[in-house]
């Protein structure tokens, strides 16, 4: 039975406005490692939209109250009720009041890393979603917007740098104490989840930025001492992000300063606090010797994402946490577009869809499925999910496809104009596009309300005599937890008809198009689309650019897919044709326990590899066969991870052997001349070389193992060195341990690089890996209190090692379940996210399914679970 600590659900339908508003917040924060004092002065007034005569009810979380006064007078004990989780002023005057609250915190003991905490000597805050209540009592909800002034005081020797939201107003010494202070003021009203402060010994780099209207902004990036030389790429990405947002969305920065702080212990990737972004340092620090091309790309994307939140999240925030996708899905779409413009749009789209399918499609297919905007939640921290972020971005992308670029920009302009300075809803967002374009979006809004991945079954028929081509489309949306009956979605399906010479045929819908050029709108359970003047047999290229996040099932033959992989003008669909071929081969082999038939895929990939017009980065993506998770998702029931692993390994070996000569040739031909550069072209060449190396070494062909060892020893950058180490670890066991030891010796002083070392070992698909991971938890470099370490070692084992996490004996499940219970007492957020690795347990074969359920039951029945873990355990079992 579920834990008794599992919180009751919070319902969207129960929303009501706050009874009291907070116009201004003045905070006096006196930092101390174990006894930080917070004095909060809240200028409050009754909300005309709230309930008349209501008490003042403020949220808290593990708070120690020292004093409380109203309008300058200390309150008697009978005038309020205080607990660690709430403060209620029982009968306040129904007029504007000044409420003063003093609380005492122990930042060093705050291992949850929510609220104010101290890590590696640095004071830091994380307040999204509900962390501000761990600092002071407050109406901790996003629709209470206030103007903040924050005075921060600390020992100068301990924290010479003091940072807050907004602009610096004043700073100085506290005479005779060795302490100093800084006063920060943010003139823009914001919810408390965007509050931030940082204090510590930090180095910084600064650069000026001139906005489009001539406003000068000082940009600063703060890092641990000695690491400023690795922050240059982050600064460059920030400046490019700011300029891009001005040019593409008309969004100009508004404060005098913009600061970023990189910290080692952080629950998330980064946080968009107004004017003071706080980052996990893995998304700020980079050098050729320590960061891979993927690290550079992630830094660029996440710097952009958090900066873009200044308008889509900060200036316009969420009315309530049900609207989380309003800021996150929209901002992910914006950072995807930024990265597409900075790099290869086609390759970026492929990478984004691969992430969507591996994370969000899996979420949609399991017990944790939920709509992009959920109707209820128990613990909001558990809804920072791929559905909210990645699927939320796909919904915005579909909106742009439906409306066209010009109309989409008009709707965004109206959204910024109408809702600046407010806490908005999805309805507010969609209404702007309806009002700007006159388009009815009522059916489109179902994308926010219905969970599950829609399935489109498409069959084509060419009528030679009538010169028509007909597409019959059947749409279904699967049942998901709490949602059994679904309505048809509005799905923009981009398509082309590819002729015998490989060129697109004119697309002439009978009766005119119901969508944008090259797009048909699927809006019913069954529809027929007829195209005229089709004088030769076409191959339909469907869902071009992945125009909608759907599972597509077609009647295309193997030869049709080979043809599209060779000729399709749409880069994504050319890639996807090869992936569909590989997926079919792998599913058949895994189900039958047989050797996969590699011939069709070898033919398609051989053509891709030989095409001189293709971007090397695109070829690298095409050479990467579907993951074990992709195959498991396709099989869907009674999944045997061992059979999938064997089939995938055999297919990769077959490709490496059959294409050994062109793979070896490409490895040599695409060597990158000169010193390392993270630019897209150079990264693409390295990606292709390393994809070739991986296939060659896996097959033991073309001197692949020797090439990998040579590259590991001679590499002048982390991308090549770590790929070579990965190849050795997975494909050349004889060289594995020595290479791992050498790598650790080279980089033992760099925590971010050692994270990679931990993760790689956790992903080795061999029976001894579980014991290896257990041993590594006792390694001097491992710490259960550091989220990056936990994610790199145990998270990688659970999420990326399908055979060993899903061991038939259940030992993998038992290990992760026990780790979750241990971690729950330290950091419930990280523990809950680790437990989500069980999300697909119902799709497994019977022995694994029973073992996974037993492990989940063990977690669920443990007394005293955090709400975070209790929620995931309960929903997983429900």
Number of C-alpha atoms within 10 A of each C-alpha: 10 18 21 14 17 21 15 12 12 15 13 16 8 8 11 11 15 20 19 25 22 24 16 18 22 18 22 19 21 19 24 18 18 15 14 19 20 21 21 22 21 22 19 19 18 23 18 12 11 14 14 12 13 18 18 23 19 18 21 25 18 14 22 20 19 12 13 23 16 17 13 11 11 14 14 9 9 8 12 17 12 17 14 15 15 18 23 17 20 14 12 17 14 14 11 17 17 18 21 21 22 21 21 19 25 18 25 20 14 18 17 22 28 24 25 26 26 24 21 12 14 22 24 24 26 27 22 22 21 21 23 28 27 27 29 29 26 22 24 22 20 22 21 22 21 22 18 24 23 25 23 23 25 27 19 19 12 18 20 16 20 24 27 27 28 27 19 19 13 11 15 11 15 14 8 6 10 12 19 21 22 19 22 22 18 21 16 17 20 26 27 27 23 25 25 26 23 23 24 25 19 22 16 19 15 14 12 13 20 14 16 15 8 8 13 16 17 14 19 18 25 25 26 18 10 10 14 17 14 18 21 17 17 23 22 13 20 27 18 16 24 20 18 20 20 15 12 12 15 14 20 18 23 18 18 15 19 24 21 28 25 22 24 19 22 23 19 17 14 24 28 24 31 29 27 26 24 27 26 20 22 22 23 29 23 24 19 17 16 19 20 22 23 13 20 23 20 16 23 25 26 24 28 27 26 27 30 27 24 22 22 24 26 26 19 24 28 23 21 18 22 23 25 26 30 30 25 23 25 26 26 27 20 24 24 21 19 22 20 16 12 19 17 17 17 18 23 20 19 22 14 13 20 17 14 21 22 17 19 23 23 24 24 26 23 20 22 24 27 27 21 30 24 22 19 18 19 19 21 18 19 19 21 15 21 22 28 28 24 25 30 27 27 25 24 20 21 21 21 17 21 24 19 14 11 10 20 21 18 17 22 18 17 18 21 19 12 14 17 16 17 19 22 22 22 18 12 14 18 21 20 22 25 16 13 18 15 11 14 13 15 12 13 20 17 18 23 21 15 27 27 27 24 22 17 22 17 20 16 18 15 19 14 13 8 11 14 20 25 17 17 15 20 18 24 19 20 17 17 21 16 10 15 11 10 17 14 19 21 21 27 25 25 21 21 22 22 22 19 14 9 16 14 19 18 15 18 17 19 14 10 9 17 13 17 15 14 17 22 19 18 22 16 16 14 15 14 14 18 19 20 17 16 21 16 16 17 22 23 23 22 19 23 21 19 21 20 21 24 19 17 14 13 14 11 16 11 15 12 17 25 23 21 25 29 21 21 26 17 20 19 24 25 25 25 20 25 28 21 19 24 24 22 15 22 35 22 18 21 24 15 12 15 14 18 23 18 19 14 17 27 23 18 25 22 18 15 23 21 13 13 8 7 12 16 24 23 25 24 21 19 26 26 17 20 19 18 25 21 21 24 24 19 15 20 15 13 17 24 24 25 19 20 27 22 19 27 26 18 21 26 22 21 23 24 28 20 19 22 23 14 16 28 21 14 21 20 12 11 17 13 16 8 6 8 16 15 19 13 15 16 18 23 25 23 23 24 27 26 23 23 28 29 29 29 32 28 24 24 18 21 21 14 26 23 15 17 27 20 13 19 24 15 11 14 14 19 20 23 23 22 22 21 25 25 24 26 27 22 19 22 20 11 10 17 18 13 13 19 19 11 14 19 16 10 12 15 14 11 11 16 21 21 21 19 17 22 26 21 21 23 29 28 22 20 12 11 10 19 23 11 13 20 14 10 17 17 11 11 7 14 19 13 17 17 19 22 25 23 23 21 22 24 27 25 21 28 25 18 21 23 23 24 26 29 23 21 20 12 20 17 24 26 19 17 22 24 14 17 23 21 14 20 22 14 19 23 24 23 26 27 24 20 24 24 21 19 27 21 23 23 22 19 20 15 16 14 23 19 15 21 27 18 17 21 22 19 16 24 27 16 14 12 14 21 21 24 25 28 28 25 28 28 20 17 23 19 11
